[in-house]
Amino acid sequence: MIAMDTAAVRIDKVIVSWNEEWDLGRYLDRYLSTRRLLGRERALEALRECLDRYPGQAPYRKSDLDYFLDANYAK
């Protein structure tokens, strides 16, 4: 799992389903692996910066974050 400083990102947990939540590190790790992004450290930093611009409010749902990152993350 990716170790990260969550102080820089205001999102601390992501709702995956009705009864499951992930911390941000686990969510980003899964996002990177499912999108098969290369250069994990560089991609992780870019994802953090992108999430800093996320306009939504808590609760943070995985589907919403996936959509936002897919649309706004410059690969």
Sine and cosine of phi, psi and omega as CSV:
sin_phi,cos_phi,sin_psi,cos_psi,sin_omega,cos_omega
0.00,0.00,0.47,-0.88,-0.04,-1.00
-0.99,0.15,0.80,-0.60,0.11,-0.99
-1.00,0.05,0.71,-0.70,-0.03,-1.00
-0.49,-0.87,0.37,-0.93,0.05,-1.00
-1.00,0.01,0.96,-0.28,-0.05,-1.00
-0.98,0.19,-0.08,1.00,0.03,-1.00
-0.91,0.41,-0.49,0.87,-0.02,-1.00
-0.97,0.23,-0.38,0.92,-0.03,-1.00
-0.88,-0.47,0.74,-0.67,-0.08,-1.00
-0.98,0.18,-0.21,0.98,0.01,-1.00
-0.99,0.12,0.88,-0.48,-0.03,-1.00
-0.95,-0.32,-0.41,0.91,0.06,-1.00
-0.60,-0.80,0.49,-0.87,-0.05,-1.00
-0.83,-0.56,0.79,-0.62,0.02,-1.00
-0.99,0.14,0.87,-0.50,-0.05,-1.00
-0.99,-0.12,-0.62,0.78,0.03,-1.00
-0.46,-0.89,-0.05,-1.00,-0.03,-1.00
-0.85,0.52,-0.49,0.87,-0.08,-1.00
-0.81,-0.59,0.33,0.94,-0.01,-1.00
-0.66,-0.75,0.73,-0.68,0.08,-1.00
-0.80,-0.61,0.56,-0.83,0.08,-1.00
-0.88,-0.48,0.50,-0.87,0.17,-0.99
-0.97,0.26,0.25,-0.97,-0.10,-1.00
-0.88,0.47,-0.61,0.79,0.02,-1.00
-0.87,0.50,-0.70,0.72,0.02,-1.00
-0.91,0.41,-0.67,0.74,0.02,-1.00
-0.87,0.50,-0.76,0.65,-0.03,-1.00
-0.90,0.43,-0.61,0.79,0.05,-1.00
-0.87,0.50,-0.72,0.70,0.01,-1.00
-0.91,0.41,-0.67,0.74,0.01,-1.00
-0.87,0.50,-0.73,0.68,0.01,-1.00
-0.88,0.48,-0.68,0.74,-0.04,-1.00
-0.95,0.31,-0.60,0.80,-0.01,-1.00
-0.96,0.27,-0.43,0.90,0.03,-1.00
-1.00,-0.05,-0.06,1.00,0.02,-1.00
0.78,0.63,0.74,0.67,-0.01,-1.00
-0.99,0.14,0.68,-0.74,0.01,-1.00
-1.00,-0.04,0.31,-0.95,0.00,-1.00
0.90,0.44,0.88,0.47,-0.15,-0.99
-0.78,0.62,-0.72,0.69,-0.06,-1.00
-0.90,0.43,-0.69,0.72,0.04,-1.00
-0.92,0.40,-0.67,0.74,0.02,-1.00
-0.90,0.43,-0.64,0.77,0.01,-1.00
-0.88,0.47,-0.71,0.70,0.02,-1.00
-0.89,0.46,-0.67,0.74,0.02,-1.00
-0.91,0.41,-0.61,0.80,0.04,-1.00
-0.91,0.41,-0.67,0.74,0.05,-1.00
-0.86,0.52,-0.71,0.70,0.01,-1.00
-0.89,0.45,-0.64,0.77,0.03,-1.00
-0.90,0.43,-0.69,0.72,0.01,-1.00
-0.91,0.41,-0.42,0.91,0.08,-1.00
-0.89,0.46,-0.39,0.92,0.01,-1.00
-0.99,-0.11,0.05,1.00,-0.02,-1.00
-0.88,0.47,0.84,-0.54,-0.09,-1.00
-0.99,0.11,-0.19,0.98,-0.07,-1.00
-0.96,0.27,0.16,-0.99,0.02,-1.00
-0.84,-0.54,0.29,-0.96,0.02,-1.00
-0.87,0.49,0.53,-0.85,0.02,1.00
-0.97,0.23,0.61,-0.80,-0.03,-1.00
-1.00,-0.04,0.92,-0.39,-0.02,-1.00
-1.00,-0.08,0.63,-0.78,-0.02,-1.00
-0.82,0.57,-0.71,0.71,-0.05,-1.00
-0.88,0.47,-0.62,0.79,0.03,-1.00
-0.92,0.38,-0.69,0.72,0.01,-1.00
-0.92,0.40,-0.64,0.77,0.05,-1.00
-0.85,0.52,-0.74,0.67,-0.01,-1.00
-0.87,0.49,-0.72,0.69,-0.01,-1.00
-0.87,0.49,-0.74,0.67,-0.01,-1.00
-0.92,0.40,-0.66,0.75,0.03,-1.00
-0.87,0.50,-0.60,0.80,-0.05,-1.00
-0.99,0.10,-0.44,0.90,-0.16,-0.99
-0.88,-0.47,-0.23,0.97,-0.03,-1.00
-0.98,0.18,0.85,-0.52,0.03,-1.00
-0.99,0.10,0.95,-0.31,-0.06,-1.00
-0.98,0.22,0.00,0.00,0.00,0.00
